[in-house]
Amino acid sequence: MAERIVVEGGSVVAVDDAGTEHAEGHVVIEGDRIVSVGPGSAPPQDVPVRRIDATGCLVTPGLINTHHHLYQWATRGYAADSTLFEWLTELYPVWARMDAESVHAAASAGLAQLARSGCTTAADHHYVFPREGGDVFGAVVAAAERTGLRLHAVRGSMDRGRSRGGLPPDSVVEDRDAALAATQRAIDDFHDPAPNSRVRVAVGPCSPFSVSAELMREAAELARRNGVRLHTHLAETTDEAEQCRAEFGRTPVEYAEDVGWLGPDVWLAHAVHLSPAEIRALAATGTGAAHCPSSNGRLGAGIAPVRGLLEAGAPVGLGVDGVASNESGGLGEEMRQALLLARATGGPRAMSVREALWLATRGGARCLGREDEIGSLEPGKLADVAVWRLGGLDHTGIADPVAALVLGRLPQVETLLCGGIEVIEQDNVVEELDRASARLRLVEVS
């Protein structure tokens, strides 16, 4: 019989449809699944168990990061006062020198930081493939296997370098046919559609300003032939909107619809600049949005209309984005950022603390097509569980544990379980990241 784990003694917030919360409750886990959630201590078990004492803690579902660029952990702090296009122009030549070793170090460190912030599932969008870089996509997958988190590995692509009017150097873009073939190989090599999957692959041409319309269309067709999801950047900045109108005579959302990129199998990164009609279009088609509040603020891109998207019924989750534009790199902090930005523009009722937690859990699961598997503490779902230590100067006196989690300083994660297995901090990730970052800086200087 699989090991049984009992988490008890703390506040339990299930984030289920009924809004189940227990001031003191328990979660019982067998193997990789939750078998019961309830008030008070767990009933006596008929097999030996491992008990996790959650006294003084808040127990929630593991958080879900719907948009990241893990390779960017090796290039934090560049272009600190730049717009998105300026930032990309400075960083693309640096990323062009990355290889599988530096990407693995960056991804390992990034996933370790996500775990520290309560995250058990991460969607990583990797779209830079230097010609001499080796298997950088495989390096990200190996980092997830090393750290023990679930990974939605988005195989990105770009086929518009500077010679074709794009932003990236030609050395990091691919021929369209080569990009499509490599995307198919990534699906064949790594995608696991099983309900308890640790790695799933999605198809992700980077953005309208770095990808041809032909690649966008053919990538969508490839994804749907393989039954995998689609992800891209869209409507992030006013610069992008102006370029889309000038080049295609369309807004970014209208362009996405033209090339087959709206639908229940699609989630879009950022979705900042949307008209009311475009919000309705995303909701009507079931297209998801990955809200990245810290990154959007860092780059001055704007504030996504999250309240409008939620009221329309569109799936919305939270994303860290690459830490070259969000140097903190934790998913937990994005709950507070999302709430503050929503209230700054929409008033004190624009987002509640429980809605912020919902975005980081159930909303993210909806975006990734996994709401039946993760995102809440319910019997039958995967045992992705975060146990947060509340108290001390940071939280004492806040009676509502969800308010403490979202509004206070992000608590320490006492225990993090992914599929019932405890996520343990990995050795050497800081040293490996430091070497990778230093090597890129030295090459840049030379």
N, C-alpha and C positions, 0 to 999 in steps of 0.2 A: 504494500500500500504506500502511496506517495506521502511524503512528510506533511503533517498538519501543523499550521502555525496559527496561534491565537494572539491577536493584537487587542489589548483591552486596557481600560482604566482612563482613557482620554475622551475628549469630545470627538464625536464622529459626524462628519458632514458628507452625506452620500452623493450629493449632486445628481440625484435621480429625479424622475418626473414628479414625484410626490413631494419633493423638497425635504426628504427625511433627514433629520438631525437628532442626535442624542447628546445631551449634556455630558453623560458618561455612557460609553457604549463599547461594543466589541465588533471585530471582524475576524471571521474564521476562514482560513485558507487551506486548501488541500491541493498539492501539486502546483499547477500554474493558475488555478481558478479560485475565485471567492465562492464559498459554500454557504455562508450566512453572515448577516449584518443585523445587529439588534441592540437594545438598550442594556445597560448594566454589564455585569461580567458574563462571559460566555458560559453556557451550560456545560456540565461535565462531559468530557470527551471520552470515547470508548477506546482510544488509541493513545500512545505517547505523543505529546505535543511539545513544540517549542513555543514558549510564551514571550511576547514582547510587551513590556510594561510601558504603557503610553500615558501614565499619570502625569498631569501637567502639560500634556501635548494635545495638539489638534491632528486628527487623522482625516486625510482627504484622498481622493484619487490622485495618482501621479499626474503631473502637468504634461501638456502636449504642446510642443513647439512646431508651428506650422510653416515656418520659413527661416532658413539659416544658410550661411555660406561658411562652413567650418574651415575651409582652407585659409580664410582671411585672418584667423587667429595669429598668423605669423606676421601680419602687417598692421597691427593696431597703431593708432596715433598719427597716421599720415593724413595730410590734407585736412587739418583740424578745423579750418574755417572756410570750407569750400561748399559750393553747390554740388548736386549729384554729378552733373556732367564734368565739372572741374575735378571732382574727386576721382571719377573714373579715369579721366585723362592722365592724372598723376599715377594712379595705381596700376593700370593695365600693364605698363612696361615692367613693373616690379613682379606682378603675378606671372608674367611671361617667363620668368626665370625659375619658377617653382618646379619641383620634381616630386616623385612619389614619396620620398623620405620626408621632405618638408611638409607635404600635405598630410601625411600620417601623423606627424608630430603635432601639427596645428589641430587636426580633427580630434586627436586624443585629448588634447588640452581643452578644446571647446566642449566636448562631451562631458569631461570631468566637471567643468564649471556648470554645465546644464544640470548635471546630477546634483551638485551642491545646492542648486536653486529649486529642487523638487521635481525636476523633469524626468520622465521615464520614456518619452517618445519624441524623436526629433526628425523633422523633414529637412534634409540638406540638399540645396540646389547647387550642384557643381557644374559649371559651364566653361571653365578655362582649361584647355588641354594643350599645354606647351608641346611643341613637336619633339623635343628631346626629354620630356618630363617623365616618361614611363607610365605605368598604370596608376594614374592619380585617382581614378574612380574606385578602383579596387582598394587603394590605400584608405579611403574614407570608410568603406565597408569593413575593412580589417580593424579600423579604430573603434567602430561600434561593437564589433565582436569582442574586442579587448575590454571595453568599458562596461558592457552589459546592458546598454540601452537599446530600445527598439529604434530602427532606422527606416525612414522613407527616403530612399536614395534617389534623388531626381537627376537623371542623366540629361544635363543641359547641353546646349550647342549654340554656336555662333557661326554664321557664314558670311557676315558683312564686316570685313575689316576696313581699315582706313582707305584703302584703294577703291572700295565700293561705297564710300560715303558713311561708313560706320565709325564708331569710336575706338574699338580695340585695335591693337596692332595686328597686322596680317599674320604674325607668327603664332597667334593663339586662336585663330579661326580655322574652321574646317571646310573642306568641300562638302556640298550638300549631301551627295551620295555617301561619302565617307562618314559623315555625322549620323545619317540614318542607319547605316550598317553598324556603326559602333553602338548606337542606342539599342538596336535589336540584340547585339551580343550582350549588352549589360542586362537586358531583361532575361535572356536565356541563361546567363551565368548566375544571376543573383536574386531574381524575383521569386518570392515564395508567397503564393496566394492563400496559404493555410490560415485558418482563423487565429491561431496562436503565433503567427509569423513574427520573426525578429527582423527580417529585412524584406521590404517591398521596394520595387523600382517604379518610378514614374517618369514620364517623358516631359522634358522641359526646355525647349528653345528659350533663349535668355530674355529677349525683349524686342519690341518692334523696331528699335533703333540699332540692333546688332544682328538681326535675323531677317532673311528675305521672306516675302510672303509665300513663296513656294515651299520653303522649309517649314514654315508654320503650318501650312495645310497638310503637307505630307507627314509631318511629325504627328499631327492629330490623327490622321488615318492609321499610322503605325500603332499608336497607343490603343486605338479602339479595336484594331485587329487582334491585339494581344490582351485586351481586357485589363489594361492598367490605366492609372489616372494621369491627368495632364496638369502642368503647373508652369506659370510664366510670370514675369513682372508686368504690371499694367497700371496705367493711370497714376504713376507715382509722383510726377512733377509737372509743373506748367510747361517746362521746356519740352518734355515728351509730348504733351498735348499739342503744342504748337507745331512740332515736327510732324506729327501724324496728320494734322490738318493740311500742312504744306505739301507733304509727300503723297498722302493717300486720299485727301479730301474727306477725311473721317476723323471723328474723335477716337481715342484708343479703344473704347468699348465697342463702338461701331465697327472698327477695323477687326477687333477680335471676333465679332459675330460673323463678319464676312469670310474669315479664314477658318471658321469652324471651332472657335475657342470659347464658346459659351455652352454650358451644360452641366448636369449633375456629376459628371466625372472630372470637372475642372475646378481648381482653386487658384486664385490670383493673388500674387504678392502685392501688398500696399493698397491698391484701390482707393487712392486718396481723392482724386479729382473726378467726382461722379455727379452728374446731373440727377434730378429726381427721376427722370425717365430711365436713366441708366441703372439707378438703384432698383427700380421696378424690373428691369430686364434681367439683372443678376438674380433677383428673387424668383422671377417667373421661370427661369431656366435651371434653378438650383445651383448656380455657380457660387462657389465659396470665395471668401476674402480672408487673407492673412494680414491682420492688423499689426503693424510694427511701430508702435508709438515712439520708442526711444530713438530708433534710427531715423524715422521721419523728422523728429525734432532736431536731431544732430545735424542733418543735412538741410534743414529748413524747407522740407518738401511740402509740409502742410499737415492737416489733421483729417484722417479718414472719417466719413460720416457714419460712424458705427451705429448710433442710435437709429438712423434712418434705415440702415441695412437690417438691423434686428427687427424693427417694426414691420418691415416689408416681408420678413421671413427668410432672408438669405443666410446661409451658413457663414459664421464669422468666428475665427480663432485668433490666437495671438502668435506673434513671431518675434524672435530676437533680431533677425537679419544678421548680416555679417558683422563681426566685431571690429572690422575696420570702420564701421559707421555706428557701432554701439559697443564701446570698449568694455562695458560691464559684462556682457555675455550671458547673463542669467535670465531664464524665462520667468521665474517668480516675480522679479521686479517689474515686469511688464504689466502685471495686474494693476499695480498702483499707478503706473504711468497712464495706462488706458483710462482708468477712472478719472484721474486728474484732468487729462485733456478733454474727456467727454464733458466733465462738469465746467471746465473753463469756457467752453463754447456753448453748452446747452443748459447750464444751470445745475443746481445741487441734486436734482432728480434724474439727470441725464444718464447716470449709471449707478447702480447700487453695488455694495461690496460683494454681494452674492452673484450679481451679474458678471463682475470682474472675474470671480472664481469660475463661473460657468464658461466664460470665454476661454479660459486657460485649460479647461478640461473637456466638457461636453462639446463646446463650440469647435475646439480643435479636432475632436474625434469626428464630428460631422464633416469638416473640411477634408479630412483624410479618408473618408468613407469607412470609418471603423466604429461608428457609434454603438453597434451591437456588441463590440468586443472590449472597448476601453472607454475611459472618460467618466465613469461613475463607479461607486461601490455598490454592486448588486450581485446577488447569487448568479453564478454562471459566467460572469464576466472575468476577464483576465485579472490576476491579482497584481495590478500596478497600483501601489499604495505609498503615500508619503506620510510620514509621522513627523510633525513639526514641533519643536520644543519652544513653548511659550513661557514668558516670565522675565524676571530681571528688570533692569531699567527700560528695556525696549518695549515690554508688553504688560507689566504688572499694572493693574487698575483698569485695563480694557476688558469689560465683562464679556463682550461678544468675541468669541475666538476668530470668527471670519473677519471682523473688523480689525482685529490684531494682526492677522495674516496680511491683509491687503493694505491697510493704512499705516501700520507701524513699520519699523525696520524689518526687512525680511528675516524671519526666524531661521535658526539653525535647523537643518534636516537631521533629526535624530536617527531615523531609519528610512531607507528607500528600497522598496521591493519592486522588481520588474518581473512579472510572471512568477511571483512567489520566491524569487531569488534575490538576496540582498545585493545591492550595488555597492561595491567596495571601491574606495578611492585608489586609483592606480599609482604605483611608484614611478618616478622618473619623468612624469609628463612635463613638469616645469622645466627641468634641465633640457629635455629634448626640444621643447618649444623655444627656449632661450637660444639654443644652438641654431635652430632653423631661422629664427628672426635675425640673429646676428649675421648668419651667412648671407641672407638676402640684402641686409644693409651694406655689408662689405662689398658684395658684387656691385651694388648700386654706386658706391663711392668710387670703386675702381673703374 
